[in-house]
Amino acid sequence: MRHPSPRSGPDGPAITVLLLVQLLFATLPVAGKVVLREITPFALAGLRVLIATPLLLLYAARTDRLLPERRDWPRLALLGLLGVTANQGLFLLGLSFTTATSASILMPAIPVFTVAAAALLGVERIGPRRLLGIALAAAGALVLLDPRQFVTGSRASFGTLLIVANCLCYAFFLVLLRPLLARLPWRTVIAWSFLFGGLALAVVTAPALAATPWRALSRVTIAGIVYIGVGPTTLAFALNTWAVRRSSPSIAAAFTTLQPLITAGLAALWLAERPRPVQGVGFLLIVLGLVVASWAAARPRRPRA
């Protein structure tokens, strides 16, 4: 069954949802810092998919009542491996070899990789204005993150490679998501992607989950786990999929440059960190870049059924 073709440019609701998605993702480091005091990163990764996958499947079953055709299973499995298994696994492995700051500095690579992947696979025809907008937004994110804090060294370099691979996987996830959205409901697409990717990640993280001292976990940690599973995972991925359908992979990727800005705001609010004057420049660059990228006309090629 073919569904209406995704739109080529973002409308008001899509922009609003993309802003909400970045807000949800930006809260993950704050909530994660609390949770990781008592459990390991791999245990948290496993719990994220164990919470999100049933919720997404239940939502898709109640609204779409659609079983994807077998011809779509390999594509859904690939989406799951890229967007769930590799996306979370590579990021956590990278963090174990480098610093959180260095990892954050690499995040603006996502829109760059997404533009390249979209053009390579023929999903979008991206004009110079959109390229300019994405470049401005990425530059603004780098200004906020201060690349001078980037850590080097043999272990850090290996961690950097893992984070770059993580960004590349997420970029291809966004791009490959769009063709399936042309004929499958977005709820079914993200739910089945999490089913395939979540199963793989659950196997990888099983030892960490088995070693977790469940009875010793505090209420704050349990609340944090539930929030991370529902907010920055279930809601964020579901809403992001909906927004990709109403805009484009490159626009959704461009909005990820807002995450450092939101994180800086949360740090100033909750951690009493004073913002630096240069962050104002980064803010203006990000806003200008998103405005230019959102207004630029991208002409996606209609995928075949």
N, C-alpha and C positions, 0 to 999 in steps of 0.2 A: 504493500500500500504506500502510495506516494503522498507525502505531506507537503504543504506549501513551501516553496523554496525559501531558504533563509534570506534575510535582507542584506543589502550591501553596506549600509551605513547605520550607525546607532541612532535610535530615537530617544526621546526623553526617558521613558521607562527603562530602556537598556542602560543608559548612562547612570541612572539612579541605582540600578541593581549592581552594576560594576563597581560603583563607589561603595556599596554595602559589602560586596565581596572582599574588597581590599581591606575594609575595616575589620571584617571577621578574620582574615588571614593575618592582619597586623597584631591582633590580640594573642595569636598563638605563642610567640616568644615569651610574653608575660605570663600566660597561664602555664606554658610548658616549663618555665623556670621553677615554678612552685611544685609541679608534679614530679619533675625529674630529681627532686631532692630525695624521693623515696622509691622510685622505680627507674629502670634503665631506659635509654632511648628506644631500643628495639622493642621493649615491652610496650612502651607508649605507642609506637607505630602499629604494633599488632592490635592493640586495644582500639585505636582509631578506626581500623577497618572492621573490626568485630562489632563495633557500635553502628558505624555508618551503613555497612552493607545491608543488614536486615531492614533498617529504616527506609533506605532507598528502594529496595525490592518491594517492600510492603506498599509504599506510596505508588510505585509504578503499577503494581498489580491492581490496586484499588481504582486507579484513574484510567490507565490505558487498557488493562486486561488483554495484553498482547504478548505473545511469545515470539521472539525474533526468529526469522527463518534461519535455517542452518547455514545458508550462504553468508550470513552476517556474523556468525559466531567467530570466525578467525579475526575479523576486523575488530569486533568487540573485545576479544582476548588481547589483541595487540594494543588497543586503547588502555585496557587494564594494566598490562605490563608496563606501558610507558607512563601513564598518568598516576598509577597507584603503586605498583611494586617498585619500579625503578625510581620514580619521582621521590618517594619517601625513603627508600633504602639507600640510594646513592647520597642523598642529602645528609642523612644521619651518619653514614660512613665518612663522608667528607668532613663533617663537624668534629669527628673523633681525631682527625689528623691536623686540623687547622682551627683558627678562631672563628667565633660567630661573626665578628666584624669583617673578616676576610670573606666569609661566605656571603654576607649581605652585599658586599661590594660587587660580587659577581652576578647578583640578581638582575641588574639592568641588561644583562646579555640575553634574557628571555625574549624581549620584543625584537631584538636584532636577529636572533636565531629563528624566530617565528616568521618574520618577513622573508628571510632567505628560504625557509622550508615551504612557505605558502607559494612563493614564486617558482621554486624548483618543482613542486608537485602540481602546479597549475591551478591551485585552489583560488588564488586572488591575483588580480593584476594591480600592482601597487604603484601608484604614480609618485612623482617627485615631492608633492606636497605632503603625502602621508609619510614618506621616508624622512622628510625634514621634521615633521611633528614627532615621530618616534625618536629621532636623534636628539631633539631638544629635551624630550622627557627623560631619556636615558642619561643625558648630560646633567640634568637637574638632580637625578637620583644619585649620581656619583658625587656631585657637590655636597649633598646632604651627608653622604657616607664617608667622605674624606679618604680617598685612595691612599694617602700617606700612611694610614694605619694598616695597610696590607702587609701580612706576614709572609716571609719567604723562608726557604730552607727545604731540605730533602723531604721531610714528613709533610710540611706545609704545602710543598709543591704537589705531592701526591694527593693531598686533600683538595687542592685547587682543581686538579684534573677531575676528581670525582664530582665536585660541585658544578663544574662546567658540563660534565656529562648529564648531571641532573637537570640543568637548564635546557640542554639540548633535547632531552627526553620530554620535558614538559612542553617545549615549543612544538615538537612533532605531535604530541597529544592534542594540543589545541587545533592544529591544522587538520589532522586526520579525523577530528571530531565532526567537522563541518559536513563532509559528504554524507555521513550516516544520518545527520539531522535533516537531510532533504527528504528522507522517506520513512524515518522512524521517529516516534515521539521522543522528545528530549529526556523525559523521565525514564523511559525504557533504556535509552542509550547509556545514561550515566549509571543506572542501577546495574545493568549487566556488565558494564565495564568494571564496576567495583566488585561484582561477583567473581569475575575471572582474575582480576588483579589482587583482590582481597584474599582469595584462596592461596595464591602463590606467596603473598606476604605473610599470611598466617603460618604457612609451613616454615618459612625462614625465621620467623620470630617466635616459634613454638618453644624453643629452649629458654628464651628470656621470660616468656609468660609463665612457664612451669616453675622457674626459679623465683618468681615474685612473691614476697611475703604478704599475701592478701589480707590476713587477719591483723597485721600490724599497720596497715595503711590508715592514715588519719582521715577524718571527715573532709578536711580541706582538700586533700589529695584526691579522694574519691569524687568530690564535687568538680575538681579541676579536670579529671579524666572524662566525666560525663559532659562537661562543657566543651572540651576539645573534640570529643566524638560527635557532638550535635552541632556546634557552632562552626568552627574553622574547618570541619570536615564535611559533615552531611549537608548543611545549609550552603556553605561556601561553594562546594563542587556542584551542587544542584543548581544554584542560582547562576553560577558562572557558565554552566552548560546552556541554560536558558538565554543568557545574554549573548553567548557566541552565536546562537541561532538568529538573534535579532540584530546582530552587528556583523562582526567578522573576527577571525582568529587574531589578526594583527592589532585590532582595536582592543580586544580583551587582554592581549599581552602588553600593550602600551599602558594600560591602567595599572599593571603591576608596579610601575615606577612610583605609584602613590604610597606603596607600603612603607618605605623608609620615612616618608613625610608623616604618615599617621603614627608610626612607631615613635618618632621623635616627639610628637605631640603627647602621646600616652606617657612617655618617659618624663616629660616636663610636668604632666598632671599628677602622676602617681609616684614617681621617683624623685621629684623635685630637681630634675636636671635642667639647667638653664640653657635655652637654645642659643646657638651662636649666630652672629649677624649674617654670616655667609649662608646660613640655612634659609634666610629670606630669599637670597638669589636662587637657590635650588628650588624653592617653592614656586617662584615666578616662572622658572624654566619649565618645570613639570606642567604647570597649568597652561602655559602658552603652547607647549608641545601637544598636550591632549586636545586643546581646542583646535589646533591646526590639523592634527591627525583625524579628529572626529568629523571635521567639516570637509576634509578631502574626500573625493569620490573614489571608492574602491569598487572595481567591477569584477566580482567573483564569477568564475565560470560555473555554470550549472552542472552539478555532478550527474552522471548517468545512473539510472536505476539498476 
